């Protein structure tokens, strides 16, 4: 049996990993923050996805979100450093958040410790896929630097695409013009959003019923089915409804993957994308 290196794996709450995967793999989460006016919550600690949507409806505003502070990273890292652990942190894209920057500031406070900060250039379970790969590499006996090197090779191979069911959240959050929001509502246009080079972009605009949009995203993903990493695929959603099990059944029928994980998006991702969002995420071989 391979002796595991003494490596602690950290990520942030936007990795959208399930509680089961976090506990099984001894992963620590450093949560982002959600702000409703003067109220502040830690993502998936003080506020759940369901509670988030209730507050949005009650206040008729979207929350602001913020990265964990450098001090929060320091406090999370310190106990493990004192116990002799090496640390690897895999976080939300530096093009979307100050999370990576703050982790690097915290790293500088421990000059004698072995700490690697890996920019996922992704979000949601796109980060989670890299975190799970870090767990795989740790189990294989790779050291800290080897794990970080392998993860950075995989970063450009992560594929993330999401259906945004309503443009209201993008509009309220300043990510969609009033005209686009109005036209989207009238014409029933739904965007398929993907992630590349650390940023979200509009992959497709599809007019029609939700089922048509779901099938379009599925079809686009299955074009790469022979390139999908065989270890795992994620279906991540925020109140995704029947589409979640439908996608799981179709993927199980169409691809040969060891694990298809279904995970709930946390409050940060949900506050940007809104209810009804569902995505397929995987790593290319």
Secondary structure, DSSP 8 states (H G I E B T S, - for coil): ------EEEEEEGGG---HHHHHHTTEEEE--EEEETTEEEEBTTTB-HHHHHHHHHHHSS--EEE---HHHHHHHHHHHHHTT-EEEEEES-TTT-SHHHHHHHHHHT-TTS-EEEEE-S--THHHHHHHHHHHHHHHTT--HHHHHHHHHHHHTTEEEEEE-S-SHHHHHTTSS-HHHHHHHHHHTEEEEEEEETTEEEEEEEEES-HHHHHHHHHHHHHTTGGGB-SSEEEEEEES-THHHHHHHHHHHHH---SEEEEEE--HHHHHHH-TTEEEEEEEB-
